[in-house]
């Protein structure tokens, strides 16, 4: 078609994919196989644009059709390479999440263990201090108040003799 809007649109997408800069928010990856395919795709697209211009001048369409088939093959390879890249990145992210989850779980167990141990240590210390408070400092015997308080707690039994 003589209208170049579609060609300009595809060219802007290709430029953005190759540079990582443009209006569509497409970013360049660090994955070599994808970038190599993208470079091939960009080169083939430039060739196709020239062949479109030749067809518009009345030249044979067969070359353009063959180049278009090659372009679609490269485009498929490019899509498959980025898919492989995302699968690898997803697997890496999953491994990182698992490691972080296990790490957080272990840290949680350590923290809980610390606080449980601290609770029982403080509980024993409180019992020890309570016992010391109810004893005479010199003899260690129960104070009168403690003796009566402990005696009140004991169940009263009737002993028949």
C-alpha positions as CSV (number, residue, x, y, z in Angstrom):
1,X,0.0,0.0,0.0
2,X,1.3,3.5,-0.8
3,X,0.5,4.7,2.7
4,X,3.7,4.5,4.9
5,X,1.9,4.7,8.3
6,X,2.3,0.9,8.9
7,X,6.0,1.0,7.8
8,X,6.7,4.0,10.1
9,X,4.9,2.2,13.0
10,X,6.9,-1.0,12.6
11,X,10.1,1.0,12.1
12,X,9.5,2.9,15.3
13,X,9.0,-0.3,17.2
14,X,12.2,-1.8,15.7
15,X,14.2,1.3,16.5
16,X,12.9,1.2,20.1
17,X,13.7,-2.5,20.4
18,X,17.2,-1.9,19.2
19,X,17.9,1.2,21.2
20,X,15.7,0.8,24.3
21,X,14.4,4.3,23.8
22,X,11.0,5.4,22.4
23,X,7.4,6.0,23.0
24,X,6.3,2.4,23.7
25,X,8.3,1.7,26.8
26,X,10.2,-1.2,25.3
27,X,13.5,-2.0,26.9
28,X,16.7,-3.6,25.7
29,X,17.6,-6.8,27.5
30,X,21.0,-8.1,28.4
31,X,20.3,-11.5,26.8
32,X,22.8,-12.0,23.9
33,X,20.7,-14.5,21.8
34,X,17.7,-12.2,21.8
35,X,19.8,-9.1,21.0
36,X,21.6,-11.0,18.2
37,X,18.2,-12.0,16.7
38,X,17.0,-8.5,17.1
39,X,19.9,-7.1,15.2
40,X,19.2,-9.6,12.4
41,X,15.6,-8.7,12.5
42,X,16.4,-5.0,12.3
43,X,18.7,-5.6,9.3
44,X,16.1,-7.7,7.5
45,X,13.5,-5.0,8.2
46,X,15.7,-2.3,6.5
47,X,16.1,-4.6,3.5
48,X,12.3,-5.2,3.4
49,X,11.7,-1.4,3.4
50,X,14.0,-1.0,0.4
51,X,12.3,-3.9,-1.4
52,X,8.9,-2.4,-0.7
53,X,10.1,0.8,-2.4
54,X,11.3,-1.2,-5.3
55,X,7.9,-3.0,-5.7
56,X,6.2,0.4,-5.6
57,X,8.4,1.4,-8.5
58,X,7.0,-1.6,-10.4
59,X,9.8,-4.2,-9.8
60,X,9.1,-7.9,-9.1
61,X,7.3,-8.9,-5.9
62,X,9.0,-12.3,-5.5
63,X,12.1,-10.9,-3.8
64,X,9.9,-9.1,-1.3
65,X,7.9,-12.2,-0.6
66,X,11.0,-14.3,0.0
67,X,12.5,-11.5,2.2
68,X,9.2,-11.4,4.1
69,X,9.3,-15.1,4.8
70,X,12.9,-14.7,6.1
71,X,11.8,-11.8,8.2
72,X,9.0,-13.9,9.8
73,X,11.5,-16.7,10.5
74,X,13.8,-14.3,12.2
75,X,10.9,-12.8,14.1
76,X,9.9,-16.3,15.3
77,X,13.5,-17.0,16.4
78,X,13.5,-13.6,18.2
79,X,10.3,-14.4,20.1
80,X,11.5,-17.9,21.0
81,X,14.8,-16.5,22.3
82,X,13.1,-13.9,24.5
83,X,10.7,-16.6,25.7
84,X,13.7,-18.7,26.7
85,X,15.2,-15.7,28.4
86,X,12.0,-15.1,30.5
87,X,11.8,-18.8,31.4
88,X,15.4,-18.6,32.7
89,X,14.7,-15.4,34.5
90,X,11.5,-16.8,36.0
91,X,13.4,-19.9,37.2
92,X,16.1,-17.8,38.7
93,X,13.5,-15.6,40.5
94,X,11.7,-18.7,41.8
95,X,15.0,-20.1,43.2
96,X,15.7,-16.8,44.8
97,X,12.2,-16.6,46.3
98,X,12.6,-20.2,47.7
99,X,15.9,-19.4,49.2
100,X,14.5,-16.2,50.8
101,X,11.5,-18.0,52.1
102,X,13.6,-20.7,53.7
103,X,15.9,-18.0,55.1
104,X,13.0,-16.0,56.5
105,X,11.5,-19.2,58.0
106,X,14.8,-20.1,59.7
107,X,15.2,-16.6,61.0
108,X,11.6,-16.7,62.3
109,X,12.3,-20.1,64.1
110,X,15.5,-18.6,65.6
111,X,13.6,-15.5,66.9
112,X,10.7,-17.6,68.3
113,X,13.2,-19.9,69.9
114,X,15.0,-17.0,71.5
115,X,11.8,-15.5,72.9
116,X,10.5,-18.8,74.2
117,X,13.9,-19.4,75.9
118,X,13.9,-15.9,77.3
119,X,10.3,-16.4,78.6
120,X,11.2,-19.5,80.5
121,X,14.4,-17.9,81.8
122,X,12.4,-14.9,83.1
123,X,9.7,-17.2,84.5
124,X,12.3,-19.2,86.5
125,X,13.9,-16.0,87.7
126,X,10.6,-14.6,88.8
127,X,9.8,-17.8,90.7
128,X,13.2,-17.7,92.3
129,X,12.8,-14.1,93.4
130,X,9.3,-14.8,94.7
131,X,10.6,-17.7,96.7
132,X,13.4,-15.5,98.0
133,X,11.0,-12.8,99.0
134,X,9.0,-15.2,101.2
135,X,12.0,-16.5,103.1
136,X,14.1,-15.2,106.0
137,X,17.4,-13.8,104.7
138,X,19.4,-15.3,107.5
139,X,17.9,-18.7,108.0
140,X,16.2,-19.3,104.7
141,X,13.1,-20.5,106.5
142,X,9.6,-19.3,105.3
143,X,8.5,-16.1,106.7
144,X,5.4,-16.1,108.9
145,X,3.4,-14.4,106.2
146,X,4.5,-16.8,103.5
147,X,3.9,-19.8,105.8
148,X,0.3,-18.7,106.4
149,X,-0.3,-17.9,102.7
150,X,1.0,-21.3,101.7
151,X,-1.0,-23.0,104.4
152,X,-4.2,-21.3,103.1
153,X,-3.6,-22.7,99.7
154,X,-3.3,-26.3,100.8
155,X,-6.6,-28.3,100.8
156,X,-8.0,-29.0,104.2
157,X,-8.3,-32.6,105.0
158,X,-10.2,-34.3,107.7
159,X,-8.1,-36.9,109.3
160,X,-10.0,-39.5,111.3
161,X,-7.7,-41.2,113.6
